[in-house]
Structure formats: structure tokens, C-alpha cells
Amino acid sequence: MHPGDTITVVNDDTTAHTLTASDKSFDTGTIAPGKSATLTAPAKPGSYPYICTIHQFMHGTLTVS
Ligand SMILES: [Cu+2]
């Protein structure tokens, strides 16, 4: 992703999730099953770890370059 990109996140699961940056630079809030949310990629290039705040074992990394 590039700085400032708009990213659409689709929750294709049967339970709610969030996509929340560890440094809080982005946060979709709760996304209900079958729904989507958008977030804006951070302005500064880098690797941004994120978790689901409901299921904190779920994690990933957003790369901005
Ligand atoms: Cu979750």
C-alpha cells in the first residue's frame, strides 16, 4: 500500500472483528460479519502491525511504501 491509500476491509467471517494498528494509526472499529470498513493507510512509509481487538491472537502487518 502507499501512503494515504484507502483500503477496504471485508469481514467474510461469521463473527465480528476489528483491524486495529498497534500504534492506533488506523482502526476500523468493529466490523460485523459480512460487512466491510475502510481505513486510510498511514502517511509515513513503514510496517504497521495490527490486531483484532476482539481476538488479540489475530494479527497481521500493513506495509506502507
Ligand atoms: Cu476478531
PDB file of the backbone (N, CA, C, O) and the ligand in Angstrom, with CONECT records:
HET     CU  A 101       1
ATOM      1  N   MET A   1       0.842  -1.189   0.000  1.00  0.00           N
ATOM      2  CA  MET A   1       0.000   0.000   0.000  1.00  0.00           C
ATOM      3  C   MET A   1       0.881   1.244   0.000  1.00  0.00           C
ATOM      4  O   MET A   1       2.042   1.216   0.409  1.00  0.00           O
ATOM      5  N   HIS A   2       0.294   2.318  -0.467  1.00  0.00           N
ATOM      6  CA  HIS A   2       1.010   3.590  -0.493  1.00  0.00           C
ATOM      7  C   HIS A   2       0.416   4.527   0.545  1.00  0.00           C
ATOM      8  O   HIS A   2      -0.745   4.384   0.930  1.00  0.00           O
ATOM      9  N   PRO A   3       1.221   5.490   0.997  1.00  0.00           N
ATOM     10  CA  PRO A   3       0.714   6.438   1.996  1.00  0.00           C
ATOM     11  C   PRO A   3      -0.608   7.065   1.563  1.00  0.00           C
ATOM     12  O   PRO A   3      -0.746   7.520   0.427  1.00  0.00           O
ATOM     13  N   GLY A   4      -1.547   7.083   2.450  1.00  0.00           N
ATOM     14  CA  GLY A   4      -2.827   7.723   2.190  1.00  0.00           C
ATOM     15  C   GLY A   4      -3.815   6.907   1.389  1.00  0.00           C
ATOM     16  O   GLY A   4      -4.940   7.350   1.162  1.00  0.00           O
ATOM     17  N   ASP A   5      -3.415   5.717   0.954  1.00  0.00           N
ATOM     18  CA  ASP A   5      -4.350   4.860   0.220  1.00  0.00           C
ATOM     19  C   ASP A   5      -5.585   4.560   1.067  1.00  0.00           C
ATOM     20  O   ASP A   5      -5.506   4.447   2.290  1.00  0.00           O
ATOM     21  N   THR A   6      -6.710   4.436   0.399  1.00  0.00           N
ATOM     22  CA  THR A   6      -7.911   3.964   1.068  1.00  0.00           C
ATOM     23  C   THR A   6      -7.991   2.458   0.889  1.00  0.00           C
ATOM     24  O   THR A   6      -7.924   1.952  -0.231  1.00  0.00           O
ATOM     25  N   ILE A   7      -8.134   1.749   1.990  1.00  0.00           N
ATOM     26  CA  ILE A   7      -8.141   0.289   1.983  1.00  0.00           C
ATOM     27  C   ILE A   7      -9.506  -0.183   2.462  1.00  0.00           C
ATOM     28  O   ILE A   7      -9.982   0.228   3.520  1.00  0.00           O
ATOM     29  N   THR A   8     -10.119  -1.037   1.681  1.00  0.00           N
ATOM     30  CA  THR A   8     -11.401  -1.615   2.079  1.00  0.00           C
ATOM     31  C   THR A   8     -11.150  -2.984   2.690  1.00  0.00           C
ATOM     32  O   THR A   8     -10.489  -3.834   2.092  1.00  0.00           O
ATOM     33  N   VAL A   9     -11.682  -3.185   3.880  1.00  0.00           N
ATOM     34  CA  VAL A   9     -11.521  -4.438   4.618  1.00  0.00           C
ATOM     35  C   VAL A   9     -12.882  -5.113   4.672  1.00  0.00           C
ATOM     36  O   VAL A   9     -13.854  -4.531   5.152  1.00  0.00           O
ATOM     37  N   VAL A  10     -12.947  -6.355   4.174  1.00  0.00           N
ATOM     38  CA  VAL A  10     -14.197  -7.102   4.163  1.00  0.00           C
ATOM     39  C   VAL A  10     -14.125  -8.195   5.222  1.00  0.00           C
ATOM     40  O   VAL A  10     -13.173  -8.974   5.259  1.00  0.00           O
ATOM     41  N   ASN A  11     -15.127  -8.245   6.070  1.00  0.00           N
ATOM     42  CA  ASN A  11     -15.215  -9.317   7.059  1.00  0.00           C
ATOM     43  C   ASN A  11     -16.059 -10.448   6.486  1.00  0.00           C
ATOM     44  O   ASN A  11     -17.288 -10.421   6.534  1.00  0.00           O
ATOM     45  N   ASP A  12     -15.370 -11.432   5.950  1.00  0.00           N
ATOM     46  CA  ASP A  12     -16.036 -12.567   5.319  1.00  0.00           C
ATOM     47  C   ASP A  12     -16.126 -13.734   6.310  1.00  0.00           C
ATOM     48  O   ASP A  12     -15.958 -14.896   5.939  1.00  0.00           O
ATOM     49  N   ASP A  13     -16.390 -13.403   7.557  1.00  0.00           N
ATOM     50  CA  ASP A  13     -16.444 -14.408   8.616  1.00  0.00           C
ATOM     51  C   ASP A  13     -17.834 -14.355   9.245  1.00  0.00           C
ATOM     52  O   ASP A  13     -18.677 -13.540   8.870  1.00  0.00           O
ATOM     53  N   THR A  14     -18.049 -15.249  10.215  1.00  0.00           N
ATOM     54  CA  THR A  14     -19.357 -15.320  10.859  1.00  0.00           C
ATOM     55  C   THR A  14     -19.360 -14.635  12.226  1.00  0.00           C
ATOM     56  O   THR A  14     -20.346 -14.704  12.959  1.00  0.00           O
ATOM     57  N   THR A  15     -18.249 -13.974  12.560  1.00  0.00           N
ATOM     58  CA  THR A  15     -18.169 -13.228  13.815  1.00  0.00           C
ATOM     59  C   THR A  15     -17.513 -11.876  13.555  1.00  0.00           C
ATOM     60  O   THR A  15     -16.840 -11.686  12.542  1.00  0.00           O
ATOM     61  N   ALA A  16     -17.715 -10.947  14.473  1.00  0.00           N
ATOM     62  CA  ALA A  16     -17.198  -9.585  14.288  1.00  0.00           C
ATOM     63  C   ALA A  16     -15.694  -9.525  14.548  1.00  0.00           C
ATOM     64  O   ALA A  16     -15.161 -10.268  15.371  1.00  0.00           O
ATOM     65  N   HIS A  17     -15.029  -8.632  13.835  1.00  0.00           N
ATOM     66  CA  HIS A  17     -13.601  -8.408  14.011  1.00  0.00           C
ATOM     67  C   HIS A  17     -13.304  -6.918  13.892  1.00  0.00           C
ATOM     68  O   HIS A  17     -14.135  -6.129  13.441  1.00  0.00           O
ATOM     69  N   THR A  18     -12.085  -6.555  14.313  1.00  0.00           N
ATOM     70  CA  THR A  18     -11.568  -5.217  14.039  1.00  0.00           C
ATOM     71  C   THR A  18     -10.212  -5.365  13.368  1.00  0.00           C
ATOM     72  O   THR A  18      -9.611  -6.440  13.394  1.00  0.00           O
ATOM     73  N   LEU A  19      -9.743  -4.305  12.780  1.00  0.00           N
ATOM     74  CA  LEU A  19      -8.393  -4.238  12.240  1.00  0.00           C
ATOM     75  C   LEU A  19      -7.803  -2.959  12.824  1.00  0.00           C
ATOM     76  O   LEU A  19      -8.077  -1.852  12.361  1.00  0.00           O
ATOM     77  N   THR A  20      -6.987  -3.148  13.853  1.00  0.00           N
ATOM     78  CA  THR A  20      -6.545  -2.033  14.693  1.00  0.00           C
ATOM     79  C   THR A  20      -5.026  -2.005  14.772  1.00  0.00           C
ATOM     80  O   THR A  20      -4.409  -2.969  15.225  1.00  0.00           O
ATOM     81  N   ALA A  21      -4.425  -0.916  14.338  1.00  0.00           N
ATOM     82  CA  ALA A  21      -2.963  -0.800  14.389  1.00  0.00           C
ATOM     83  C   ALA A  21      -2.487  -0.790  15.833  1.00  0.00           C
ATOM     84  O   ALA A  21      -3.131  -0.212  16.709  1.00  0.00           O
ATOM     85  N   SER A  22      -1.348  -1.439  16.071  1.00  0.00           N
ATOM     86  CA  SER A  22      -0.773  -1.460  17.424  1.00  0.00           C
ATOM     87  C   SER A  22      -0.495  -0.046  17.919  1.00  0.00           C
ATOM     88  O   SER A  22      -0.627   0.235  19.110  1.00  0.00           O
ATOM     89  N   ASP A  23      -0.108   0.847  17.003  1.00  0.00           N
ATOM     90  CA  ASP A  23       0.150   2.233  17.412  1.00  0.00           C
ATOM     91  C   ASP A  23      -1.076   3.127  17.218  1.00  0.00           C
ATOM     92  O   ASP A  23      -0.994   4.350  17.332  1.00  0.00           O
ATOM     93  N   LYS A  24      -2.203   2.499  16.926  1.00  0.00           N
ATOM     94  CA  LYS A  24      -3.502   3.188  16.776  1.00  0.00           C
ATOM     95  C   LYS A  24      -3.542   4.148  15.582  1.00  0.00           C
ATOM     96  O   LYS A  24      -4.394   5.034  15.521  1.00  0.00           O
ATOM     97  N   SER A  25      -2.609   3.965  14.628  1.00  0.00           N
ATOM     98  CA  SER A  25      -2.599   4.866  13.474  1.00  0.00           C
ATOM     99  C   SER A  25      -3.783   4.599  12.537  1.00  0.00           C
ATOM    100  O   SER A  25      -4.136   5.450  11.720  1.00  0.00           O
ATOM    101  N   PHE A  26      -4.389   3.424  12.658  1.00  0.00           N
ATOM    102  CA  PHE A  26      -5.658   3.158  11.962  1.00  0.00           C
ATOM    103  C   PHE A  26      -6.457   2.179  12.792  1.00  0.00           C
ATOM    104  O   PHE A  26      -5.902   1.391  13.559  1.00  0.00           O
ATOM    105  N   ASP A  27      -7.759   2.237  12.630  1.00  0.00           N
ATOM    106  CA  ASP A  27      -8.658   1.366  13.395  1.00  0.00           C
ATOM    107  C   ASP A  27     -10.002   1.346  12.685  1.00  0.00           C
ATOM    108  O   ASP A  27     -10.661   2.378  12.559  1.00  0.00           O
ATOM    109  N   THR A  28     -10.398   0.189  12.230  1.00  0.00           N
ATOM    110  CA  THR A  28     -11.694   0.112  11.542  1.00  0.00           C
ATOM    111  C   THR A  28     -12.865   0.158  12.516  1.00  0.00           C
ATOM    112  O   THR A  28     -14.002   0.397  12.108  1.00  0.00           O
ATOM    113  N   GLY A  29     -12.596  -0.069  13.801  1.00  0.00           N
ATOM    114  CA  GLY A  29     -13.704  -0.322  14.712  1.00  0.00           C
ATOM    115  C   GLY A  29     -14.274  -1.695  14.416  1.00  0.00           C
ATOM    116  O   GLY A  29     -13.744  -2.420  13.574  1.00  0.00           O
ATOM    117  N   THR A  30     -15.335  -2.056  15.090  1.00  0.00           N
ATOM    118  CA  THR A  30     -15.922  -3.384  14.928  1.00  0.00           C
ATOM    119  C   THR A  30     -16.584  -3.508  13.560  1.00  0.00           C
ATOM    120  O   THR A  30     -17.402  -2.676  13.168  1.00  0.00           O
ATOM    121  N   ILE A  31     -16.212  -4.565  12.845  1.00  0.00           N
ATOM    122  CA  ILE A  31     -16.820  -4.862  11.540  1.00  0.00           C
ATOM    123  C   ILE A  31     -17.693  -6.091  11.722  1.00  0.00           C
ATOM    124  O   ILE A  31     -17.201  -7.171  12.049  1.00  0.00           O
ATOM    125  N   ALA A  32     -18.967  -5.925  11.514  1.00  0.00           N
ATOM    126  CA  ALA A  32     -19.903  -7.035  11.690  1.00  0.00           C
ATOM    127  C   ALA A  32     -19.694  -8.082  10.596  1.00  0.00           C
ATOM    128  O   ALA A  32     -19.153  -7.774   9.534  1.00  0.00           O
ATOM    129  N   PRO A  33     -20.120  -9.313  10.856  1.00  0.00           N
ATOM    130  CA  PRO A  33     -20.000 -10.362   9.837  1.00  0.00           C
ATOM    131  C   PRO A  33     -20.657  -9.933   8.523  1.00  0.00           C
ATOM    132  O   PRO A  33     -21.774  -9.415   8.516  1.00  0.00           O
ATOM    133  N   GLY A  34     -19.954 -10.152   7.423  1.00  0.00           N
ATOM    134  CA  GLY A  34     -20.487  -9.830   6.109  1.00  0.00           C
ATOM    135  C   GLY A  34     -20.409  -8.359   5.741  1.00  0.00           C
ATOM    136  O   GLY A  34     -20.832  -7.969   4.653  1.00  0.00           O
ATOM    137  N   LYS A  35     -19.873  -7.539   6.635  1.00  0.00           N
ATOM    138  CA  LYS A  35     -19.777  -6.099   6.377  1.00  0.00           C
ATOM    139  C   LYS A  35     -18.354  -5.725   6.003  1.00  0.00           C
ATOM    140  O   LYS A  35     -17.438  -6.543   6.092  1.00  0.00           O
ATOM    141  N   SER A  36     -18.182  -4.487   5.587  1.00  0.00           N
ATOM    142  CA  SER A  36     -16.848  -4.003   5.266  1.00  0.00           C
ATOM    143  C   SER A  36     -16.620  -2.649   5.934  1.00  0.00           C
ATOM    144  O   SER A  36     -17.555  -1.996   6.395  1.00  0.00           O
ATOM    145  N   ALA A  37     -15.365  -2.255   5.971  1.00  0.00           N
ATOM    146  CA  ALA A  37     -14.978  -0.958   6.521  1.00  0.00           C
ATOM    147  C   ALA A  37     -13.801  -0.453   5.708  1.00  0.00           C
ATOM    148  O   ALA A  37     -13.134  -1.230   5.025  1.00  0.00           O
ATOM    149  N   THR A  38     -13.546   0.832   5.778  1.00  0.00           N
ATOM    150  CA  THR A  38     -12.380   1.381   5.094  1.00  0.00           C
ATOM    151  C   THR A  38     -11.431   1.992   6.112  1.00  0.00           C
ATOM    152  O   THR A  38     -11.839   2.444   7.183  1.00  0.00           O
ATOM    153  N   LEU A  39     -10.167   1.993   5.751  1.00  0.00           N
ATOM    154  CA  LEU A  39      -9.172   2.694   6.560  1.00  0.00           C
ATOM    155  C   LEU A  39      -8.244   3.424   5.600  1.00  0.00           C
ATOM    156  O   LEU A  39      -8.173   3.104   4.414  1.00  0.00           O
ATOM    157  N   THR A  40      -7.542   4.403   6.134  1.00  0.00           N
ATOM    158  CA  THR A  40      -6.584   5.179   5.355  1.00  0.00           C
ATOM    159  C   THR A  40      -5.184   4.772   5.759  1.00  0.00           C
ATOM    160  O   THR A  40      -4.830   4.825   6.937  1.00  0.00           O
ATOM    161  N   ALA A  41      -4.384   4.366   4.783  1.00  0.00           N
ATOM    162  CA  ALA A  41      -3.008   3.968   5.081  1.00  0.00           C
ATOM    163  C   ALA A  41      -2.246   5.145   5.677  1.00  0.00           C
ATOM    164  O   ALA A  41      -2.437   6.285   5.254  1.00  0.00           O
ATOM    165  N   PRO A  42      -1.381   4.877   6.662  1.00  0.00           N
ATOM    166  CA  PRO A  42      -0.606   5.959   7.277  1.00  0.00           C
ATOM    167  C   PRO A  42       0.213   6.737   6.244  1.00  0.00           C
ATOM    168  O   PRO A  42       0.587   6.200   5.201  1.00  0.00           O
ATOM    169  N   ALA A  43       0.483   8.003   6.549  1.00  0.00           N
ATOM    170  CA  ALA A  43       1.229   8.876   5.630  1.00  0.00           C
ATOM    171  C   ALA A  43       2.707   8.522   5.575  1.00  0.00           C
ATOM    172  O   ALA A  43       3.388   8.818   4.594  1.00  0.00           O
ATOM    173  N   LYS A  44       3.198   7.888   6.629  1.00  0.00           N
ATOM    174  CA  LYS A  44       4.633   7.601   6.714  1.00  0.00           C
ATOM    175  C   LYS A  44       4.895   6.145   6.330  1.00  0.00           C
ATOM    176  O   LYS A  44       4.288   5.243   6.908  1.00  0.00           O
ATOM    177  N   PRO A  45       5.802   5.892   5.349  1.00  0.00           N
ATOM    178  CA  PRO A  45       6.123   4.512   4.995  1.00  0.00           C
ATOM    179  C   PRO A  45       6.648   3.725   6.197  1.00  0.00           C
ATOM    180  O   PRO A  45       7.302   4.272   7.085  1.00  0.00           O
ATOM    181  N   GLY A  46       6.345   2.449   6.199  1.00  0.00           N
ATOM    182  CA  GLY A  46       6.823   1.591   7.279  1.00  0.00           C
ATOM    183  C   GLY A  46       5.968   0.357   7.394  1.00  0.00           C
ATOM    184  O   GLY A  46       5.061   0.138   6.590  1.00  0.00           O
ATOM    185  N   SER A  47       6.259  -0.457   8.404  1.00  0.00           N
ATOM    186  CA  SER A  47       5.481  -1.665   8.692  1.00  0.00           C
ATOM    187  C   SER A  47       4.619  -1.392   9.915  1.00  0.00           C
ATOM    188  O   SER A  47       5.113  -0.975  10.962  1.00  0.00           O
ATOM    189  N   TYR A  48       3.347  -1.632   9.766  1.00  0.00           N
ATOM    190  CA  TYR A  48       2.388  -1.327  10.826  1.00  0.00           C
ATOM    191  C   TYR A  48       1.700  -2.610  11.277  1.00  0.00           C
ATOM    192  O   TYR A  48       0.786  -3.094  10.608  1.00  0.00           O
ATOM    193  N   PRO A  49       2.134  -3.162  12.404  1.00  0.00           N
ATOM    194  CA  PRO A  49       1.457  -4.338  12.939  1.00  0.00           C
ATOM    195  C   PRO A  49       0.040  -3.989  13.367  1.00  0.00           C
ATOM    196  O   PRO A  49      -0.222  -2.894  13.865  1.00  0.00           O
ATOM    197  N   TYR A  50      -0.866  -4.931  13.166  1.00  0.00           N
ATOM    198  CA  TYR A  50      -2.242  -4.707  13.613  1.00  0.00           C
ATOM    199  C   TYR A  50      -2.791  -5.986  14.227  1.00  0.00           C
ATOM    200  O   TYR A  50      -2.292  -7.086  13.986  1.00  0.00           O
ATOM    201  N   ILE A  51      -3.828  -5.805  15.023  1.00  0.00           N
ATOM    202  CA  ILE A  51      -4.520  -6.939  15.637  1.00  0.00           C
ATOM    203  C   ILE A  51      -6.022  -6.749  15.479  1.00  0.00           C
ATOM    204  O   ILE A  51      -6.502  -5.684  15.093  1.00  0.00           O
ATOM    205  N   CYS A  52      -6.741  -7.813  15.788  1.00  0.00           N
ATOM    206  CA  CYS A  52      -8.168  -7.712  16.044  1.00  0.00           C
ATOM    207  C   CYS A  52      -8.313  -7.518  17.551  1.00  0.00           C
ATOM    208  O   CYS A  52      -7.861  -8.362  18.325  1.00  0.00           O
ATOM    209  N   THR A  53      -8.931  -6.425  17.976  1.00  0.00           N
ATOM    210  CA  THR A  53      -9.011  -6.163  19.424  1.00  0.00           C
ATOM    211  C   THR A  53      -9.958  -7.133  20.131  1.00  0.00           C
ATOM    212  O   THR A  53      -9.893  -7.287  21.351  1.00  0.00           O
ATOM    213  N   ILE A  54     -10.829  -7.781  19.376  1.00  0.00           N
ATOM    214  CA  ILE A  54     -11.746  -8.761  19.963  1.00  0.00           C
ATOM    215  C   ILE A  54     -11.040 -10.109  20.138  1.00  0.00           C
ATOM    216  O   ILE A  54     -11.254 -10.815  21.124  1.00  0.00           O
ATOM    217  N   HIS A  55     -10.204 -10.447  19.171  1.00  0.00           N
ATOM    218  CA  HIS A  55      -9.451 -11.706  19.186  1.00  0.00           C
ATOM    219  C   HIS A  55      -7.978 -11.334  19.033  1.00  0.00           C
ATOM    220  O   HIS A  55      -7.458 -11.271  17.919  1.00  0.00           O
ATOM    221  N   GLN A  56      -7.318 -11.091  20.152  1.00  0.00           N
ATOM    222  CA  GLN A  56      -5.993 -10.472  20.064  1.00  0.00           C
ATOM    223  C   GLN A  56      -4.909 -11.407  19.566  1.00  0.00           C
ATOM    224  O   GLN A  56      -3.776 -10.983  19.340  1.00  0.00           O
ATOM    225  N   PHE A  57      -5.249 -12.682  19.391  1.00  0.00           N
ATOM    226  CA  PHE A  57      -4.299 -13.605  18.765  1.00  0.00           C
ATOM    227  C   PHE A  57      -4.310 -13.453  17.243  1.00  0.00           C
ATOM    228  O   PHE A  57      -3.446 -14.002  16.559  1.00  0.00           O
ATOM    229  N   MET A  58      -5.277 -12.715  16.715  1.00  0.00           N
ATOM    230  CA  MET A  58      -5.347 -12.485  15.261  1.00  0.00           C
ATOM    231  C   MET A  58      -4.544 -11.225  14.952  1.00  0.00           C
ATOM    232  O   MET A  58      -4.794 -10.156  15.510  1.00  0.00           O
ATOM    233  N   HIS A  59      -3.581 -11.373  14.058  1.00  0.00           N
ATOM    234  CA  HIS A  59      -2.705 -10.237  13.807  1.00  0.00           C
ATOM    235  C   HIS A  59      -2.194 -10.258  12.378  1.00  0.00           C
ATOM    236  O   HIS A  59      -2.317 -11.258  11.671  1.00  0.00           O
ATOM    237  N   GLY A  60      -1.629  -9.155  11.972  1.00  0.00           N
ATOM    238  CA  GLY A  60      -1.036  -9.037  10.651  1.00  0.00           C
ATOM    239  C   GLY A  60      -0.205  -7.779  10.602  1.00  0.00           C
ATOM    240  O   GLY A  60      -0.044  -7.080  11.602  1.00  0.00           O
ATOM    241  N   THR A  61       0.318  -7.502   9.429  1.00  0.00           N
ATOM    242  CA  THR A  61       1.148  -6.312   9.252  1.00  0.00           C
ATOM    243  C   THR A  61       0.749  -5.614   7.956  1.00  0.00           C
ATOM    244  O   THR A  61       0.645  -6.244   6.903  1.00  0.00           O
ATOM    245  N   LEU A  62       0.530  -4.315   8.047  1.00  0.00           N
ATOM    246  CA  LEU A  62       0.282  -3.492   6.865  1.00  0.00           C
ATOM    247  C   LEU A  62       1.603  -2.832   6.476  1.00  0.00           C
ATOM    248  O   LEU A  62       2.225  -2.140   7.282  1.00  0.00           O
ATOM    249  N   THR A  63       2.022  -3.056   5.228  1.00  0.00           N
ATOM    250  CA  THR A  63       3.265  -2.441   4.750  1.00  0.00           C
ATOM    251  C   THR A  63       2.925  -1.234   3.887  1.00  0.00           C
ATOM    252  O   THR A  63       2.188  -1.348   2.908  1.00  0.00           O
ATOM    253  N   VAL A  64       3.461  -0.094   4.252  1.00  0.00           N
ATOM    254  CA  VAL A  64       3.260   1.153   3.513  1.00  0.00           C
ATOM    255  C   VAL A  64       4.599   1.552   2.914  1.00  0.00           C
ATOM    256  O   VAL A  64       5.588   1.700   3.632  1.00  0.00           O
ATOM    257  N   SER A  65       4.628   1.725   1.602  1.00  0.00           N
ATOM    258  CA  SER A  65       5.904   2.071   0.951  1.00  0.00           C
ATOM    259  C   SER A  65       5.671   3.007  -0.221  1.00  0.00           C
ATOM    260  O   SER A  65       6.623   3.407  -0.890  1.00  0.00           O
TER     261      SER A  65
HETATM  262 CU    CU A 101     -11.631 -10.786  15.613  1.00  0.00          CU2+
END
